[in-house]
Amino acid sequence: MPQLIPAPWLIILLFTWFVFLTILPPKVLAHTFPNVPSPQSTQKPKKEPWTWLWH
């Protein structure tokens, strides 16, 4: 049964994890978002009373 020979599969597994852990994280972390969120003010907006014009 050739699938039980670990020699080629072990190398493929190690190389795949090497790629996942060394090459892909910098590419993912270098991604920039097109819309940078602007900081919100810490002051609450002033609430005005509702005017009931129909009463």
BELKAJO-V151300 format. One record per residue. SS is DSSP state (a for helix, b for strand, c for the rest). OMEGA is omega in whole degrees, -180 to 180 (none if undefined). Layout:
ss	omega
SS	OMEGA
SS	OMEGA
This chain:
ss	omega
c	-174
a	-178
a	179
a	177
c	-173
a	-172
a	-178
a	-175
a	178
a	178
a	179
a	179
a	-180
a	179
a	178
a	178
a	176
a	179
a	-179
a	-173
a	-178
a	-174
a	-174
a	-179
a	177
a	179
a	180
a	-179
a	179
c	-180
c	177
c	179
c	-178
c	-178
c	179
c	-179
c	179
c	-179
c	179
c	178
c	-179
c	179
c	178
c	178
c	-180
c	-179
c	178
c	-180
c	180
c	178
c	-179
c	-174
c	-175
c	176
c	none
